[in-house]
Amino acid sequence: MLEKILPQLPAHLRDSFRAALYSERVRSMPNSFLPASHAEKTGVILLGDALNMRHPLTGSGMSVALNDVLYWRNALRSLADLTDHAAVLAALRKFHIRRKNSHSFAVNVLAQALYALFAGDDEELMCLRKACFAYFKLGGICVSGPMGLLSVLSPRPITLICHFFAVAMYAVWCCLLSEPVWAVHRSLRKAYFTFKKACCVLFPLIWSELKPISFF
């Protein structure tokens, strides 16, 4: 950061930036993940980041909010009386279930998974990160699929899972090719722990989206 970033900063910021590097702990893209929770308040409907926050790495907060608005545009048309709290509550419950099975799932899992890959510094995560960029370079569906997820134009959970494990298998393949034949035991070990790390990243995120919602 001293060699690459510091020279690019305005002169009046360089001293503060240099002092911060030496005196504070440097963290990569720190942020928190706030899964959606069911909240009942008469007259209030939470949408977008107000309901559910994920890492801003993917920049998809507004896209999630617009998809939430699209759902409620159709849902409110079917409600004859907006003062009927029971009917609004039923629509709210359907909304929570539907968004967890579509755009919310795709964006939340994708954002947190990419954050884990890009912020991590262990060998397995670095291998997955390199495989991710190499996967994009393949072009075709290897780019159009992830772009459809990032733009929330095609936020299918199965698409996300398939592409994530395609990257994981690509990383495994790269691991197997990273050592000479006589060191195949090292490449197999590296491939195993890389795939295991991919599972450890993805499965908890999937569970956070699929676990039952408590309605009170």
Rosetta silent file (secondary structure, phi, psi, omega in degrees, C-alpha in Angstrom):
SEQUENCE: MLEKILPQLPAHLRDSFRAALYSERVRSMPNSFLPASHAEKTGVILLGDALNMRHPLTGSGMSVALNDVLYWRNALRSLADLTDHAAVLAALRKFHIRRKNSHSFAVNVLAQALYALFAGDDEELMCLRKACFAYFKLGGICVSGPMGLLSVLSPRPITLICHFFAVAMYAVWCCLLSEPVWAVHRSLRKAYFTFKKACCVLFPLIWSELKPISFF
SCORE:     score description
SCORE:     0.000 S_00000001
   1 L     0.000  -33.134  177.607    0.000    0.000    0.000 S_00000001
   2 L   -68.701  -34.648 -176.576    2.929    2.317    0.655 S_00000001
   3 L   -84.284  -35.727 -173.594    4.408    1.588   -2.760 S_00000001
   4 L  -101.689  -45.530 -173.007    1.263    1.470   -4.899 S_00000001
   5 L   -84.969  -45.958 -175.550   -1.567    3.363   -3.175 S_00000001
   6 H   -53.757  -45.648 -179.257    0.222    6.148   -1.295 S_00000001
   7 H   -64.445  -19.917 -178.107    1.743    7.843   -4.400 S_00000001
   8 H   -87.539  -11.364 -178.050   -1.702    8.013   -6.021 S_00000001
   9 L   -80.630  153.542  173.889   -3.329    9.888   -3.134 S_00000001
  10 L   -57.440  148.092 -174.362   -3.632   13.684   -2.975 S_00000001
  11 H   -56.977  -36.725 -175.551   -0.626   15.220   -1.213 S_00000001
  12 H   -74.693   -9.279  179.112   -2.651   16.465    1.779 S_00000001
  13 H  -101.348  -12.252 -170.671   -3.859   12.909    2.559 S_00000001
  14 H   -67.266  -41.507 -179.553   -0.553   11.075    2.375 S_00000001
  15 H   -63.217  -43.124  179.376    0.728   11.812    5.878 S_00000001
  16 H   -66.130  -40.465  179.375   -2.546   10.696    7.476 S_00000001
  17 H   -63.574  -44.074 -179.887   -2.668    7.597    5.299 S_00000001
  18 H   -65.020  -41.892  179.812    0.936    6.679    6.177 S_00000001
  19 H   -64.487  -39.000  179.927    0.306    7.238    9.892 S_00000001
  20 H   -66.315  -36.928  179.075   -2.824    5.074    9.794 S_00000001
  21 H   -62.823  -36.175 -177.330   -0.945    2.217    8.151 S_00000001
  22 H   -86.038  -24.453 -173.017    1.620    2.170   10.948 S_00000001
  23 H  -107.215  -15.227 -176.443   -0.721    2.794   13.885 S_00000001
  24 L  -125.463  156.747  178.359   -3.933    0.924   13.023 S_00000001
  25 L   -76.529  126.700 -178.980   -4.873   -2.601   12.005 S_00000001
  26 L   -86.299  125.342  179.218   -5.539   -2.788    8.283 S_00000001
  27 L  -121.113  142.519 -178.989   -8.659   -4.752    7.409 S_00000001
  28 L   -87.296  113.464  173.597   -9.864   -5.734    3.941 S_00000001
  29 L    47.689   54.721 -178.886  -13.350   -4.421    3.148 S_00000001
  30 L   -65.057  139.259  177.390  -14.758   -4.746    6.703 S_00000001
  31 L  -169.429  172.032  179.690  -18.530   -4.980    6.882 S_00000001
  32 L  -121.421  160.497  179.638  -21.287   -6.946    8.533 S_00000001
  33 L  -113.520  123.704 -179.103  -24.005   -9.239    7.259 S_00000001
  34 E  -117.631   96.363  178.669  -27.547   -8.647    8.485 S_00000001
  35 L   -63.117  153.338  179.573  -29.907  -11.459    7.422 S_00000001
  36 L   -69.163  138.024  175.484  -33.534  -10.552    6.920 S_00000001
  37 L  -127.578  149.069 -177.123  -35.786  -11.093    9.919 S_00000001
  38 L   -77.189  121.980  179.270  -39.552  -10.979   10.031 S_00000001
  39 L  -125.810  126.822  179.658  -40.781   -7.783   11.668 S_00000001
  40 L  -107.924  117.357  176.561  -44.439   -6.978   12.191 S_00000001
  41 L  -144.987  119.509 -176.961  -45.357   -3.347   12.642 S_00000001
  42 L   -55.965  125.514  177.523  -48.713   -2.006   11.596 S_00000001
  43 L    85.503    4.400 -176.549  -48.321    0.335    8.644 S_00000001
  44 L  -125.555  131.403  172.949  -44.635   -0.477    8.073 S_00000001
  45 L  -130.127  120.914  179.828  -42.999   -2.584    5.332 S_00000001
  46 L   -91.391  136.310 -179.309  -39.205   -2.775    5.221 S_00000001
  47 L  -131.259  162.265  172.833  -37.510   -3.144    1.837 S_00000001
  48 H    57.601 -137.991 -177.529  -33.975   -3.360    0.460 S_00000001
  49 H   -67.976  -20.795  176.835  -31.092   -2.664    2.831 S_00000001
  50 H   -66.081  -27.539 -179.935  -33.494   -1.571    5.571 S_00000001
  51 L   -94.921  -36.385 -171.019  -34.637   -5.194    5.751 S_00000001
  52 L  -152.851  121.467 -179.001  -31.471   -7.052    4.857 S_00000001
  53 E  -112.100  137.244  174.354  -27.870   -5.854    4.568 S_00000001
  54 L  -132.320  175.438 -177.802  -25.027   -7.643    2.827 S_00000001
  55 L   -62.469  137.820 -176.655  -21.492   -6.650    1.870 S_00000001
  56 H   -76.129    6.514 -178.299  -21.514   -3.775   -0.674 S_00000001
  57 H   -52.709  -40.746 -177.413  -18.888   -5.531   -2.798 S_00000001
  58 H   -86.672  -11.005  179.165  -21.477   -6.464   -5.429 S_00000001
  59 L    58.542   38.908 -173.056  -23.265   -3.097   -5.306 S_00000001
  60 L  -108.099    9.945 -177.097  -26.643   -4.831   -5.476 S_00000001
  61 H   -59.541  -45.716 -179.584  -28.541   -3.107   -2.677 S_00000001
  62 H   -67.589  -35.878  178.653  -30.675   -0.943   -4.962 S_00000001
  63 H   -64.320  -38.982  176.316  -31.377   -3.897   -7.269 S_00000001
  64 H   -64.122  -44.122  179.878  -32.661   -5.881   -4.305 S_00000001
  65 H   -61.134  -41.431 -179.569  -34.845   -2.949   -3.238 S_00000001
  66 H   -67.013  -36.556  175.471  -36.316   -2.611   -6.753 S_00000001
  67 H   -67.045  -35.952  175.361  -37.109   -6.334   -6.829 S_00000001
  68 H   -63.447  -42.216  179.020  -38.814   -5.940   -3.446 S_00000001
  69 H   -63.141  -40.553  179.453  -40.844   -3.045   -4.846 S_00000001
  70 H   -60.176  -41.058  178.143  -41.811   -5.140   -7.862 S_00000001
  71 H   -63.117  -47.759 -175.769  -43.193   -7.843   -5.581 S_00000001
  72 H   -70.340  -26.511  174.701  -45.203   -5.381   -3.499 S_00000001
  73 H   -59.315  -44.332  179.684  -46.548   -3.634   -6.589 S_00000001
  74 H   -75.459  -36.394 -177.365  -48.241   -6.883   -7.549 S_00000001
  75 H   -68.112  -40.930 -177.368  -49.121   -7.884   -3.978 S_00000001
  76 H   -68.003  -26.492  177.654  -50.835   -4.597   -3.133 S_00000001
  77 H   -63.806  -30.156 -177.434  -53.069   -4.875   -6.202 S_00000001
  78 L   -86.834   -5.041  179.209  -54.621   -8.001   -4.733 S_00000001
  79 L   -94.424  115.144 -177.445  -55.347   -6.357   -1.372 S_00000001
  80 L   -72.298  -30.505 -175.206  -58.803   -4.834   -1.369 S_00000001
  81 L  -138.507  111.496 -178.263  -58.292   -3.002    1.929 S_00000001
  82 L   -72.370  -10.531  175.932  -54.868   -1.840    3.116 S_00000001
  83 L   -87.127   -4.262  176.563  -56.259   -1.348    6.609 S_00000001
  84 L   -79.831   94.021 -173.953  -56.893   -5.095    6.823 S_00000001
  85 H   -61.857  -36.324 -179.145  -53.868   -5.951    8.945 S_00000001
  86 H   -63.452  -41.803 -179.967  -54.407   -9.705    8.673 S_00000001
  87 H   -68.476  -41.934  178.254  -54.356   -9.575    4.858 S_00000001
  88 H   -64.034  -40.087  179.252  -51.281   -7.332    4.789 S_00000001
  89 H   -63.773  -40.047  177.686  -49.550   -9.631    7.262 S_00000001
  90 H   -62.786  -41.509  177.679  -50.286  -12.669    5.080 S_00000001
  91 H   -65.729  -36.117  179.199  -48.772  -10.845    2.086 S_00000001
  92 H   -64.982  -39.581  178.121  -45.772   -9.898    4.207 S_00000001
  93 H   -66.361  -41.191  176.303  -45.147  -13.518    5.117 S_00000001
  94 H   -62.961  -37.614  179.155  -45.337  -14.564    1.463 S_00000001
  95 H   -61.005  -46.096 -179.758  -42.924  -11.748    0.642 S_00000001
  96 H   -61.802  -43.302 -178.786  -40.307  -13.010    3.118 S_00000001
  97 H   -68.347  -42.154 -176.822  -40.529  -16.559    1.818 S_00000001
  98 H   -66.965  -43.829 -177.328  -40.462  -15.546   -1.840 S_00000001
  99 H   -68.502  -30.346  177.319  -37.461  -13.174   -1.572 S_00000001
 100 H   -71.832  -18.165  178.684  -35.457  -15.800    0.314 S_00000001
 101 L  -102.755   10.206 -179.112  -36.028  -18.175   -2.587 S_00000001
 102 L  -142.168 -111.663 -171.122  -35.067  -15.720   -5.316 S_00000001
 103 H   -66.574  -34.581  179.677  -33.191  -12.405   -5.489 S_00000001
 104 H   -64.644  -44.461  178.603  -32.390  -12.138   -1.782 S_00000001
 105 H   -58.671  -52.069 -174.358  -30.785  -15.581   -1.734 S_00000001
 106 H   -62.394  -46.907 -175.453  -28.691  -14.964   -4.839 S_00000001
 107 H   -71.377  -43.860 -178.619  -27.430  -11.508   -3.899 S_00000001
 108 H   -63.175  -48.606 -178.235  -26.756  -12.219   -0.213 S_00000001
 109 H   -66.058  -42.137 -179.280  -24.882  -15.457   -0.809 S_00000001
 110 H   -63.161  -46.794 -177.690  -22.948  -14.047   -3.764 S_00000001
 111 H   -62.192  -46.528 -177.626  -21.867  -10.887   -1.920 S_00000001
 112 H   -71.245  -34.279  178.747  -20.722  -12.711    1.209 S_00000001
 113 H   -67.773  -43.773  178.223  -19.019  -15.502   -0.747 S_00000001
 114 H   -64.794  -37.875  177.082  -17.057  -13.023   -2.891 S_00000001
 115 H   -61.478  -42.558  178.784  -16.104  -11.083    0.226 S_00000001
 116 H   -61.381  -40.839 -179.028  -14.758  -14.279    1.799 S_00000001
 117 H   -69.534  -44.061 -173.447  -12.705  -15.014   -1.324 S_00000001
 118 H   -81.751  -26.816 -178.853  -11.308  -11.507   -1.815 S_00000001
 119 H   -91.315  -17.278 -177.591  -10.661  -10.641    1.846 S_00000001
 120 L   -73.963  151.802 -179.312   -9.139  -13.995    2.802 S_00000001
 121 L  -127.195   10.147  176.528   -5.397  -14.470    2.919 S_00000001
 122 L   -85.243  167.824 -172.409   -4.957  -18.213    3.430 S_00000001
 123 H   -62.003  -41.254 -177.078   -3.675  -20.460    0.655 S_00000001
 124 H   -67.120  -43.051  179.965   -7.015  -22.086   -0.166 S_00000001
 125 H   -67.722  -35.773  176.541   -8.922  -18.800   -0.466 S_00000001
 126 H   -66.060  -35.608  177.096   -6.185  -17.311   -2.633 S_00000001
 127 H   -66.322  -42.408  177.542   -6.412  -20.355   -4.886 S_00000001
 128 H   -65.165  -37.043  179.331  -10.183  -19.929   -5.153 S_00000001
 129 H   -64.763  -44.586  178.078   -9.739  -16.225   -5.883 S_00000001
 130 H   -63.505  -40.148  179.305   -7.325  -16.910   -8.737 S_00000001
 131 H   -65.503  -33.676  178.798   -9.668  -19.575  -10.097 S_00000001
 132 H   -61.940  -47.570  179.394  -12.555  -17.087   -9.978 S_00000001
 133 H   -66.947  -39.880  178.820  -10.734  -14.618  -12.231 S_00000001
 134 H   -64.848  -35.145  179.036   -9.529  -17.415  -14.520 S_00000001
 135 H   -63.954  -43.284  178.298  -13.119  -18.694  -14.741 S_00000001
 136 H   -61.865  -34.509 -178.402  -14.336  -15.285  -15.926 S_00000001
 137 H   -67.966  -15.800  178.018  -11.649  -15.266  -18.608 S_00000001
 138 L   -68.769  -21.988  176.993  -13.234  -18.369  -20.155 S_00000001
 139 L    73.809 -169.615  178.752  -16.022  -16.101  -21.422 S_00000001
 140 L    60.611 -135.054 -177.750  -19.461  -17.218  -22.590 S_00000001
 141 H   -65.811  -21.889  178.423  -21.719  -18.561  -19.878 S_00000001
 142 H   -67.585  -16.387  175.549  -18.837  -18.296  -17.405 S_00000001
 143 H  -108.611  -45.127 -175.913  -19.356  -14.526  -17.603 S_00000001
 144 H   -63.842  -37.016  178.760  -23.013  -14.141  -18.575 S_00000001
 145 H   -63.509  -56.081  177.164  -24.203  -16.338  -15.705 S_00000001
 146 H   -60.199  -34.932  178.314  -22.380  -14.446  -12.920 S_00000001
 147 H   -66.547  -35.687  175.883  -23.296  -11.108  -14.538 S_00000001
 148 H   -63.537  -32.988  176.852  -26.946  -12.124  -14.479 S_00000001
 149 H   -74.107  -45.903 -178.338  -26.579  -12.739  -10.749 S_00000001
 150 H   -62.566  -37.602 -179.236  -24.675   -9.524  -10.056 S_00000001
 151 L   -83.165   -8.744 -177.702  -27.211   -7.428  -11.964 S_00000001
 152 L    61.796   24.449  174.621  -30.105   -9.328  -10.326 S_00000001
 153 L   -84.342  -25.223  177.530  -31.606   -9.803  -13.790 S_00000001
 154 L  -139.827   68.733 -172.626  -31.408  -13.570  -13.402 S_00000001
 155 L   -85.674   57.304 -179.106  -31.159  -14.204   -9.649 S_00000001
 156 L   -86.628  124.789 -179.864  -31.750  -17.961   -9.650 S_00000001
 157 H   -55.522  -39.613 -178.551  -30.254  -19.693   -6.584 S_00000001
 158 H   -65.206  -32.833  177.379  -29.404  -22.829   -8.581 S_00000001
 159 H   -64.771  -43.390  178.621  -27.434  -20.693  -11.062 S_00000001
 160 H   -61.464  -47.511 -177.955  -25.379  -19.240   -8.233 S_00000001
 161 H   -63.053  -42.858 -179.723  -24.647  -22.644   -6.700 S_00000001
 162 H   -62.838  -44.826 -179.001  -23.670  -24.151  -10.067 S_00000001
 163 H   -69.556  -36.266  179.113  -21.272  -21.328  -10.925 S_00000001
 164 H   -62.589  -45.349 -179.231  -19.741  -21.303   -7.455 S_00000001
 165 H   -75.933  -22.497  171.855  -18.936  -24.990   -7.597 S_00000001
 166 H   -65.133  -41.185  175.676  -17.761  -24.628  -11.190 S_00000001
 167 H   -64.393  -41.865  179.615  -15.199  -22.147   -9.857 S_00000001
 168 H   -61.753  -42.710  179.467  -14.357  -24.537   -7.016 S_00000001
 169 H   -69.943  -32.214  175.645  -13.770  -27.413   -9.450 S_00000001
 170 H   -65.674  -38.185  176.854  -11.712  -25.119  -11.666 S_00000001
 171 H   -65.004  -40.257  177.439   -9.604  -24.318   -8.595 S_00000001
 172 H   -60.838  -44.219  179.147   -9.216  -28.046   -7.911 S_00000001
 173 H   -61.285  -42.385  178.363   -8.043  -28.563  -11.496 S_00000001
 174 H   -64.027  -36.929  177.894   -5.518  -25.745  -11.133 S_00000001
 175 H   -64.025  -41.971 -178.640   -4.267  -27.323   -7.896 S_00000001
 176 H   -65.828  -28.080  179.876   -3.770  -30.676   -9.604 S_00000001
 177 H   -90.484   -4.436 -173.416   -1.705  -28.995  -12.330 S_00000001
 178 L   -81.511  -12.443 -178.380    0.345  -26.911   -9.899 S_00000001
 179 L  -122.647  153.225  175.437    2.754  -29.698   -8.933 S_00000001
 180 L   -67.274  165.755 -175.469    4.912  -32.080  -10.979 S_00000001
 181 H   -58.176  -39.303 -177.303    3.804  -35.693  -11.372 S_00000001
 182 H   -68.788  -13.764  178.647    6.190  -36.952   -8.698 S_00000001
 183 H  -111.009   33.599 -177.165    4.527  -34.582   -6.174 S_00000001
 184 H   -60.683  -28.908  179.801    0.970  -35.643   -6.929 S_00000001
 185 H   -63.564  -35.334  178.085    0.364  -36.228   -3.218 S_00000001
 186 H   -70.561  -40.807 -179.430    0.900  -32.517   -2.574 S_00000001
 187 H   -67.479  -37.196  178.064   -1.429  -31.456   -5.374 S_00000001
 188 H   -65.666  -41.985  178.225   -4.148  -33.849   -4.152 S_00000001
 189 H   -62.945  -44.608  179.307   -3.846  -32.503   -0.624 S_00000001
 190 H   -63.595  -41.688  179.764   -4.026  -28.934   -1.883 S_00000001
 191 H   -64.639  -41.302 -179.743   -7.017  -29.729   -4.097 S_00000001
 192 H   -61.558  -49.673 -176.787   -8.854  -31.425   -1.216 S_00000001
 193 H   -71.158  -27.558  176.169   -8.426  -28.542    1.207 S_00000001
 194 H   -68.712  -45.057  178.473   -9.313  -25.981   -1.471 S_00000001
 195 H   -66.371  -38.271  177.525  -12.601  -27.741   -2.243 S_00000001
 196 H   -61.613  -41.622  178.494  -13.272  -28.149    1.473 S_00000001
 197 H   -63.194  -39.315  177.580  -12.747  -24.422    1.977 S_00000001
 198 H   -60.245  -42.290  178.331  -15.200  -23.672   -0.834 S_00000001
 199 H   -65.648  -39.311  179.854  -17.825  -25.784    0.926 S_00000001
 200 H   -66.784  -27.721  177.046  -17.090  -24.074    4.244 S_00000001
 201 H   -76.631  -47.201 -170.103  -17.666  -20.704    2.597 S_00000001
 202 H   -80.822  -46.159 -171.176  -20.860  -21.532    0.718 S_00000001
 203 H   -61.781  -41.835  175.840  -22.887  -23.926    2.887 S_00000001
 204 H   -62.496  -33.833  178.404  -23.226  -21.662    5.970 S_00000001
 205 H   -69.151  -39.713  176.721  -24.389  -18.843    3.688 S_00000001
 206 H   -61.997  -42.981 -179.237  -26.952  -21.102    2.048 S_00000001
 207 H   -64.029  -37.188 -179.587  -28.228  -22.153    5.472 S_00000001
 208 H   -62.895  -25.623  179.193  -28.539  -18.523    6.570 S_00000001
 209 H   -91.874  -29.780 -173.717  -30.934  -17.987    3.663 S_00000001
 210 H   -96.729  -13.079 -178.184  -32.845  -21.265    3.812 S_00000001
 211 L   -62.322  146.954 -175.740  -33.310  -21.670    7.556 S_00000001
 212 L   -56.952  144.463  176.980  -36.947  -21.366    8.623 S_00000001
 213 L   -91.413  134.487  177.238  -38.305  -17.893    9.304 S_00000001
 214 L   -89.042  120.032  177.137  -39.949  -17.310   12.655 S_00000001
 215 L  -104.659  128.648 -177.093  -43.282  -15.541   12.317 S_00000001
 216 L  -109.158    0.000    0.000  -44.665  -14.005   15.459 S_00000001
